[in-house]
Amino acid sequence: MDKELGTPIAYGATAEIYAWEEGQILKLFFDWFDRESIAYEARVARAVHASGVPVPAVGEIVELNGRTGLIYERVAGASLFEVMPSKPWTILRYGRRLAEMHVEMHSNPLKPDIPRQRQRLVRKINQAKALPNSLRERILHALAKMPDGNQLCHNDYHPGNVMASPAGETIIDWIDASLGNPQADLARSSIIALGAAASSQTQNMVEKWMVRFFHAVYLRHYFALRPKAREEYGRWLPIVAAARLSENIPEVEQWLLAQAEKVP
């Protein structure tokens, strides 16, 4: 199928986002992103949507202009990553709200048919080229001693993946979702935020402060809701930092290595 799409309304690491039919968007993947991964994303998105978590409904896979796309329900609004810098007075409210939504996600009783978190972490740690072999062995040994979980985890939960709309907040981008330990998922959110604030991923000093303040509010409220999570969370941080090295983000690589070195 060929169709004139106009200008993308958003860009991602793997795709461009276009307006589609009424109430829908098209996530049009770059041609290097394989169809098997797109079909996997569609399967995960449908499973999570069926679990009752506030996520956009997913439609069909389409072939368009020589590329493959996935149709989603359109969420009217902007990501919190876009909202908070222009409205800093919302940081406190959204920090608490994201913590509440994360706890709700981790408390969801349904078990969608999605991969296991531990397998995903092992694969990413083994793929992290920046990890010295001796440190990789220490990380994998530490991971082997961590408890499994069976809760729904997003694994990329941050303000850029939460949309604010008049109808409420919606969580997007579930391609990394898994069943596993909620504290590993929480640690992943911390590593994303703290790494951005500690590196050139965030260059403006005011924005660095906003990221740190948001993270502090979010983490404090999460622990207020789930106080038993605090001790185990700290043990996950070096493991999750090592796994993030597989994503090859030069700006944050040295910081991630320093966090991984803190593994016992």
C-alpha positions as CSV (number, residue, x, y, z in Angstrom):
1,M,0.0,0.0,0.0
2,D,1.2,3.5,-0.8
3,K,-0.2,6.5,1.0
4,E,0.7,10.1,1.6
5,L,1.3,10.5,5.4
6,G,2.4,14.1,5.7
7,T,4.8,15.1,8.5
8,P,5.4,12.8,11.5
9,I,3.8,14.0,14.8
10,A,6.5,12.3,16.9
11,Y,9.8,10.4,16.5
12,G,11.1,7.4,18.4
13,A,14.2,5.3,18.4
14,T,12.7,2.7,16.1
15,A,9.8,4.4,14.3
16,E,8.1,7.6,13.2
17,I,4.6,8.4,14.5
18,Y,1.9,9.6,12.1
19,A,-1.7,10.6,12.4
20,W,-3.9,7.8,11.0
21,E,-7.7,7.4,10.8
22,E,-9.8,9.2,13.4
23,G,-8.8,8.3,16.9
24,Q,-5.7,6.4,15.7
25,I,-2.0,6.8,15.1
26,L,0.4,4.8,12.9
27,K,3.8,3.8,14.4
28,L,5.8,3.4,11.1
29,F,9.0,1.5,11.8
30,F,12.3,2.2,10.1
31,D,13.2,-0.3,7.5
32,W,16.0,-1.8,9.5
33,F,13.6,-2.9,12.3
34,D,12.5,-6.4,11.5
35,R,8.9,-7.6,11.2
36,E,9.3,-10.3,13.8
37,S,10.0,-7.6,16.4
38,I,7.0,-5.6,15.3
39,A,4.8,-8.7,15.6
40,Y,6.2,-9.3,19.0
41,E,5.4,-5.7,20.1
42,A,1.8,-6.1,18.8
43,R,1.4,-9.3,20.8
44,V,2.8,-7.8,24.0
45,A,0.7,-4.6,23.6
46,R,-2.5,-6.7,23.2
47,A,-1.7,-8.8,26.2
48,V,-1.1,-5.8,28.4
49,H,-4.2,-4.0,27.2
50,A,-6.3,-7.1,28.0
51,S,-4.9,-7.0,31.5
52,G,-6.7,-3.7,32.2
53,V,-3.6,-1.5,32.6
54,P,-4.2,2.0,31.1
55,V,-2.6,1.5,27.7
56,P,-3.6,2.4,24.1
57,A,-5.5,-0.3,22.3
58,V,-3.4,-1.9,19.4
59,G,-4.7,-2.5,15.9
60,E,-3.4,-4.3,12.9
61,I,0.0,-4.5,11.3
62,V,0.2,-2.7,7.9
63,E,2.6,-2.5,5.1
64,L,2.9,1.1,3.8
65,N,5.3,2.8,1.4
66,G,7.7,-0.2,1.7
67,R,7.8,-0.1,5.5
68,T,5.9,-1.9,8.2
69,G,3.7,-0.1,10.7
70,L,1.5,-0.8,13.7
71,I,-1.8,1.0,14.4
72,Y,-2.6,2.2,17.9
73,E,-5.4,4.1,19.6
74,R,-4.5,7.8,19.6
75,V,-4.0,9.4,23.1
76,A,-5.0,13.0,23.0
77,G,-2.3,14.8,25.0
78,A,1.5,15.0,25.5
79,S,4.1,13.0,27.3
80,L,5.0,14.0,30.8
81,F,8.5,14.5,29.5
82,E,7.1,17.3,27.4
83,V,4.7,18.7,30.0
84,M,6.8,19.0,33.1
85,P,9.7,21.2,31.8
86,S,7.1,23.8,30.6
87,K,5.0,23.4,33.8
88,P,7.4,22.7,36.6
89,W,4.7,23.1,39.2
90,T,3.3,19.8,38.0
91,I,6.5,17.8,38.9
92,L,5.3,17.1,42.5
93,R,1.8,15.9,41.3
94,Y,3.1,13.8,38.4
95,G,6.0,12.3,40.5
96,R,3.4,10.9,42.9
97,R,1.0,9.9,40.1
98,L,3.7,7.9,38.3
99,A,4.5,6.1,41.6
100,E,0.9,5.2,42.1
101,M,0.5,3.9,38.5
102,H,3.7,1.9,38.9
103,V,2.4,0.3,42.1
104,E,-0.9,-0.4,40.4
105,M,0.9,-2.1,37.5
106,H,3.0,-4.2,39.9
107,S,-0.2,-5.2,41.8
108,N,-2.1,-6.3,38.7
109,P,-3.3,-9.8,39.3
110,L,-3.5,-10.8,35.6
111,K,-0.5,-12.6,34.0
112,P,-0.3,-11.7,30.3
113,D,1.6,-14.0,28.0
114,I,4.8,-12.1,27.8
115,P,8.5,-13.0,28.4
116,R,10.3,-13.5,31.7
117,Q,12.3,-10.6,33.1
118,R,15.3,-12.7,34.2
119,Q,15.9,-14.1,30.7
120,R,15.7,-10.6,29.4
121,L,18.3,-9.3,31.9
122,V,20.7,-12.2,31.3
123,R,20.6,-11.6,27.6
124,K,21.2,-7.9,27.9
125,I,24.1,-8.4,30.4
126,N,25.7,-10.8,28.0
127,Q,25.3,-8.4,25.1
128,A,26.8,-5.5,26.9
129,K,30.2,-5.0,25.2
130,A,31.3,-2.3,27.6
131,L,31.2,-4.7,30.5
132,P,34.6,-6.2,31.4
133,N,34.3,-10.0,31.6
134,S,35.2,-10.1,35.3
135,L,32.5,-7.6,36.1
136,R,30.0,-9.4,33.9
137,E,30.6,-12.6,35.9
138,R,30.0,-10.7,39.2
139,I,26.8,-9.2,37.8
140,L,25.4,-12.5,36.6
141,H,26.3,-14.1,40.0
142,A,24.5,-11.4,41.8
143,L,21.4,-11.7,39.5
144,A,21.3,-15.5,40.1
145,K,20.8,-14.8,43.8
146,M,18.0,-12.3,43.3
147,P,14.4,-13.5,43.8
148,D,12.1,-14.1,40.8
149,G,8.8,-12.3,40.6
150,N,5.6,-12.9,38.6
151,Q,4.3,-9.3,38.3
152,L,3.8,-7.2,35.2
153,C,6.8,-5.0,34.6
154,H,7.2,-2.3,32.0
155,N,11.0,-2.1,32.0
156,D,11.1,1.3,30.4
157,Y,8.9,3.3,32.7
158,H,9.7,7.0,32.6
159,P,7.9,10.3,31.9
160,G,8.5,10.0,28.2
161,N,6.4,6.9,28.2
162,V,3.4,8.3,30.1
163,M,0.9,10.4,28.3
164,A,-1.2,13.1,30.0
165,S,-4.7,13.6,28.6
166,P,-8.0,15.0,29.8
167,A,-9.1,11.4,30.4
168,G,-6.1,10.7,32.6
169,E,-2.6,9.2,32.2
170,T,-1.8,6.4,29.8
171,I,1.3,4.3,29.6
172,I,2.8,3.7,26.2
173,D,5.7,1.7,24.6
174,W,5.4,-1.8,26.0
175,I,7.9,-3.6,23.8
176,D,10.2,-4.4,26.7
177,A,7.4,-5.6,29.1
178,S,8.0,-8.8,31.1
179,L,6.8,-10.8,34.0
180,G,9.2,-10.5,36.9
181,N,10.4,-8.7,40.0
182,P,8.8,-5.2,40.6
183,Q,11.9,-4.0,42.3
184,A,14.0,-4.6,39.2
185,D,11.5,-2.6,37.2
186,L,11.7,0.2,39.8
187,A,15.5,0.1,39.7
188,R,15.4,0.4,35.9
189,S,13.3,3.6,36.2
190,S,15.8,5.0,38.6
191,I,18.8,4.1,36.4
192,I,17.2,5.9,33.5
193,A,16.4,9.0,35.4
194,L,19.6,9.3,37.5
195,G,21.8,8.5,34.5
196,A,20.2,11.2,32.4
197,A,20.7,13.7,35.3
198,A,24.4,12.7,35.8
199,S,25.4,12.8,32.2
200,S,25.2,14.9,29.0
201,Q,21.9,13.2,28.2
202,T,20.5,16.2,30.0
203,Q,22.7,19.3,29.4
204,N,20.7,22.1,31.0
205,M,21.4,22.5,34.7
206,V,17.8,23.4,35.5
207,E,16.5,20.4,33.7
208,K,19.0,18.2,35.5
209,W,17.6,19.5,38.8
210,M,14.0,18.8,37.5
211,V,14.9,15.2,36.7
212,R,16.4,14.7,40.1
213,F,13.5,16.3,41.9
214,F,11.0,14.3,39.9
215,H,12.8,11.1,40.7
216,A,13.1,11.8,44.4
217,V,9.3,12.5,44.6
218,Y,8.5,9.4,42.6
219,L,10.8,7.1,44.6
220,R,9.7,8.4,48.0
221,H,6.0,8.0,47.1
222,Y,6.6,4.5,45.7
223,F,8.3,3.4,49.0
224,A,5.5,5.1,51.0
225,L,3.1,2.8,49.2
226,R,5.3,-0.3,49.2
227,P,7.8,0.2,52.1
228,K,9.1,-3.4,52.0
229,A,10.5,-2.7,48.5
230,R,13.4,-0.4,49.7
231,E,16.1,-2.9,50.7
232,E,15.8,-5.2,47.7
233,Y,15.6,-2.2,45.3
234,G,19.2,-1.2,46.1
235,R,20.5,-4.6,45.3
236,W,19.0,-4.4,41.8
237,L,20.6,-1.1,40.8
238,P,24.0,-2.4,39.7
239,I,22.4,-5.3,37.9
240,V,20.0,-3.1,36.0
241,A,22.8,-0.6,35.2
242,A,24.9,-3.4,33.7
243,A,22.0,-4.5,31.5
244,R,21.4,-1.0,30.3
245,L,25.0,-0.9,28.9
246,S,23.7,-3.2,26.1
247,E,21.8,-0.3,24.7
248,N,25.0,1.5,23.7
249,I,24.3,5.0,24.9
250,P,27.8,6.7,24.8
251,E,26.8,9.7,27.0
252,V,25.9,7.5,30.0
253,E,28.3,4.6,29.5
254,Q,30.9,5.6,32.1
255,W,28.2,6.4,34.7
256,L,26.5,3.0,34.1
257,L,29.9,1.2,34.5
258,A,30.4,3.0,37.8
259,Q,27.0,1.9,39.0
260,A,27.6,-1.7,37.9
261,E,30.9,-1.7,39.9
262,K,28.9,-1.3,43.1
263,V,27.7,-4.9,42.9
264,P,28.8,-6.8,46.0
